[in-house]
């Protein structure tokens, strides 16, 4: 029967979540095929939390990332609203929980390059063409692409927000669009960032500066769509001055770099994460606003979880696309995805709301976190190592 399959598993999509899935499976001895068009230029960055760094290190990919990544040793939150109830400024330090850093920030181009290098070292089979259609049957999944087709026992959909894998699985999503757009870019600045990520909370959304190596940072500026259009239309000199103004000259004069991104914000969650021999990882399964570094870190935990479950089924000679694998993956990912999505959604809506009690509750929460040491440390530990989801890779163990 095995001879009828091109591979045991096909991963559709070669973003970070897809590459981590494929590398982890290949390293575990699972016959894996990667199906994806060559990656496009990506000027965004990713704040990889400590668990994600551990996973990449365990897979042998972190050594290619480390020279291009900046540690996040401190996190500062500043209420920059002009409302009646304002939260106190809060500074979290990784040293408080005996950690060197909460994580590391890296440009996506360097992250993907390191993962591609590791995939090549494992002789991971790949088809450098996009999947054109996915057909799921009782015993197999057929992936049609420009060069032909592949037949596998399980398809891992890492093909983003407009996932054809999700459509093929018959999985719907729940989506809420926000009246916000994010402007993303990288910039240089005169003062050192001291390995500190600074998040200004404004009435339109967060304005977040995250360290990059040397005197550089990445910016995620969330504003109303019309204001984002105004910012994006500025020339480099005007935009640099405007960002410095919004940052209250915290890092001194700034110079924006080439490569701006504009992204309308929404929250979207799939109704299920596995069905009909197809599982969903990354943005195919969930989309959250760029707040608190949750998006890709959730995706890497997706990848680590499905790799662990499939490797276990493979080692026991079970069907890697069978109902038990799908059920287990859906069950193990649900709590993590739902709780993180809810937390980010509530925080974002509290910034947008004109409801005074919501402002008071947010301010009181940050005040208590700032003043109560055990609560503060518990929140920091939960932020980088969530109790509901610690697959083997996040613990430094191979699957």
N, C-alpha and C positions, 0 to 999 in steps of 0.2 A: 504493500500500500504506500509506503514512504516514497517509492520511486516515482509516484505520480505527482509529487510536490516539487516545486522549484526550490523551496526552502521551508523550514518549519515556520519561521516568522518573517514577515516583511514589516519594516518601519517606513511609514509614508511621511516624508518631511525631514529636512536636514538642518533645522534650527537647533539650538542647544538642547532642548528637551528630546528631540528625535535622535540626535547624535549620542546623547547620554544613554538613551534606551538601547540603541544599536550596539554601542561599545560594551555596555554591561552584559548584554545577552551574548555577544560574541566571546567576551572574556570568560563567560560561564560555559562555553562549549555548545551553545545553542546555534544551530544553522540559521544564520540571519542574513537578510537581504535589505539593503537600504535603497529606497526608491525616492528620488528627489531631483529636481532641477538644481543646477549650480546656485549657490547662495548669492543673493544680491548684496550690494554694498549696504552696510548698516552702521550708521554713525551713532547709534544709541549706546548706552552703557548699562551694565547690570550690577547691582549691589548683591553679591553672592554672600548669603549668611553663612555662619560657621559650618553648619551641617552640610551645605552644598559644597563648600570648599573641601571638607573631609571626603565627600563622595568623589569629587574630581581627583583628589589626591589618591584615593584608594584605587581608582581606575587608571592611574598613571598619566592623567592629563594635566594635573595642576602644575607640574614642573614647566610646562610650556606657557602657563598663564602667569605664574608668580612674578616674572620680571616686568610685566605690563600692568600689574594690579596694585592698588593702594589700599593699605589697611584702614578699616573704620574702627578707630579706638574710642571715639566719643560720638555721642548723638545729642545735639542741642535742639530743643523745640522752643520757638519763640512765638507768642501770640501777637501778631502784627495787625490785628483787627482794631477798629475804632469803636467797638461796642461797649455797652455799659459793664457787662461782666467779662473780664479778661482773665485768661489763665496765667499763672506765674511762669516765668522762664524755667525750663527744666534741663539739666545736663546729666546724661547717663554716661558712665564710663565702663568699658569692658573690664578694667582692673577690679571693679567692685565685685565681679563674679569670677575672679581669678582666671580671666581669659585675656589672651593677648589682644584680640580684636573681636568685634561683633561679626565681622566678615571682611570682604574685600570688594572694591569697586573696579571693574574692568570694562574696557570698550568691547562691544560685542564682536567686532571684527577680529580682535585678538583671541577672544574666547572660542569663537568658531574655528579659527585657524589651529588652535591647540587641540581641539577635539578632532578635527580632520586629520591632523598628524597622527594622533593616537589611533584613529580608525584605520589609517593606512598601515600602521605598524602591526595591527592585528589581522591584516589582509581581509578586512571586512568587504564582502561583495557588495557592489553598488551598481545601480542603474542611473546614469546622469540624465534623467528625463523625468518630467512631472507625471504623476499618475493622472490618467485621463478619465478613468471610470473604475469603480469598485463594485464587484458583484459578490454578495455573500450567499452561500448555500449551506445546507445542513452539515456538510463534511469539509468544506473548504471555502477560501476566499480567493477570487480571481482579481488581479490588478492589471488593468490594461494601460499600457503606456506607449509612447511613440515608437519604441523599438519592438513591440510585441506584447506579451502578457506573462504574468507570473502567477503561480498557484501555490497558496500557502495554507497552513492550518490556522494561523492567527495573523491579523493585520493590526498594527499599532498606529493609530491616527495621530500624528504629530504635525498635521497639515494646517494648523492655524484656525483663525476665527471663522473662515468660510470653508470649513472642513468638508470635503467630499466623503471622507470616511464616516463622519457623523451622519450625513444624509443617507449613506448606504446602510448604516446600522438602524435607521429609522428612529433616531434619537432627536427629540425636540429640545429647545432651550428656552429659558426664561431670561428676558433682557430688559434692562432699564437704561435709557440714555440719560446722561446728565447735561445740564446747560453749561458745559465746560469744554474747553479744548486745551490740550497740553502742547506747549512749545518746548522742544528738547534740543539741546546743543551742548558742545563742550567749549570751554573757554580757559584762557590763561589769566592770572591775576598777580598783583604785585606782592601781596603778603602771603605767608605760609598758611595753609589750612589746618595745620597741627593735627592731621589725621581725624578731623572732626567734620561730621555731616551736620549741616544746619538746615532745619526745616522751619520756614516762616509760615505761620497759618494766617491767611488773609480771608476776607469775605468772599472771594471768588474761588479759593482753593489754596493748596500748598505751593510754596515757592521754595524749592529744595536744591541746595548745593551739596554735591557729594564729591569727596576727594578723588583725584586721579594722581598718578605719579608726578613728582616735582610740584611746581606751583601752577597746577591745573585742576579744574573741577568739571564735573558734568552738572547740567542744570535741567530740572524739570519745573517749568513755570506753568501752573494751571490757572487759567483765567476764563472769563466769558468769551464765547466765540468771536464777537466783534472786536474785543480787545486783542485777542490772539492774532487776528488779521492785521491789526495795526502794528503789532510788534514784528510779525513776520515780514511786513513790507518795509521795515526800516533798513537802512544800509548798516554796514558793520559798525561804523563809528557811533551812530546814533543808538543802535541797539546795545552796544557795550556800555554807553553812558547810562541808558535806562536800566539795565540790569544792575549796574553798580548802585544806582539810586534805590532800587527796590531791595537791594541787599544791605542798605544803610552803610555802604562803604566798608563792610566788615572785612573784606579781603583786598581792599584798596582798588585802584584802577583796574579795569578788566578789558580783555580783548577777545571777542568771540572768534571761534574758529569756523572753518567751512563745514557745511553739513548740518542744516537745520531740519528738524522734523516737526510736523504738525499732526496731532492725533485727537480727534473727537473722543470724549470719554464716555464709557458705558460700563455697566456691570452685567455679566452674562454667565449663566451656569447651565450646563447640560442637565436634562432631567434624569439621565443615567450616564454612567461612565463606561459601560461595557454591555454589548448586546450583539448577537448574531456573528460571533467570531471576530468582533472588532472591539478594541478598547481605545479610549481617548486619553491623550496626555497633553499637557500644556494648554494653549489657547483653544484647542479643539474642545477641551472639557470645561474651561473656565476663563473668564476675562475679568480682571479687577483693575480699578484705577491705579496709577503709579504712586501709591502711598504706602509707606512702610516696607518697601522692598519685598512685596509678597508674590507678585506675578510669576517670575521665572523660578523662584525658589519653590513655589507650589509645583511647577512643572517638573523640576528636577526630582522632587519627592514622588511625583507620579511615575517618572521614569524608573527610579530606584525600586519602587514598589512592584511595578509590573515585571521588571527584570527578575526580581527575587521570586515572585510567584511562578513565573514561567520556568525559571531555572529549576525550581523545586519539582514542577510537573515533569520536566524533561528528565531529571535524574531518576524519577520513579517510573519512567516509561509511560506516563499518562498523556492524554491528548492535551497539547499546550494551548489549544483553542477551545477546549471543552467547557461545558457549563459551569463546572466547579471553579476553574480559573477565572472566568468572567465574574461569577458571583463573589468570589473572594476579593478580587480587585475592586469592584464597585463598593463593597462593604468597607474595605480598609481605607479607601480614599474619601469616603463621603464626609465623615466628621471633620477632617482637616480642611477640606475644601469649603464646606458650608460655614464653619466657624470663622475661618479667615476672611472669607468673602463678606460675611455679615459684619465683622468688626471694621473692615475697611469702608464698607458702605455707610455704616452708622457714623463713623468719624467724618467722612466726606460730607454727608448730609447735615451734620451738626455745624459745619463751617458755612454751609449755604443757607441754613435756616435763619429766619428772623424771629423765631420763637425764643423769648428770653430764658425760660427754664432750660432749654437745650444748651444755651451758652453757659448758664450757671452750672449745669451738670458736668459739662466738659471741663470747665475751670476747676470745679471741686475735685474731679477725678485726677487731674494733673497735680493739683495741690497735695492730695493725699499720697500720690505716687512719689512726689518730691520729698515728703516729710516722713513717710513710714518706710524704714529701711527694708524689713522683710518683704513687704509688698512690692517695693521697687525692684529688689533683686529677683523675686519670683517672676515678675513681668519680663525682666531682661532675659532670664533663662528660658522662659516660655517663648519669647520672641525668636531666639536663635535655635532652640531645640524643642519644638512643640511636642508635648507629651503624647498627643494622639497619633503621631506619625513619626516613628524612628526606624525606618527600614535599615537593613544591614549596612548598606553603603554609607549611610549617615553616621553609623557607629564605627566606621573604619574597617568593616568586614566585607570580603568579597561575597557575592551571591552564589 
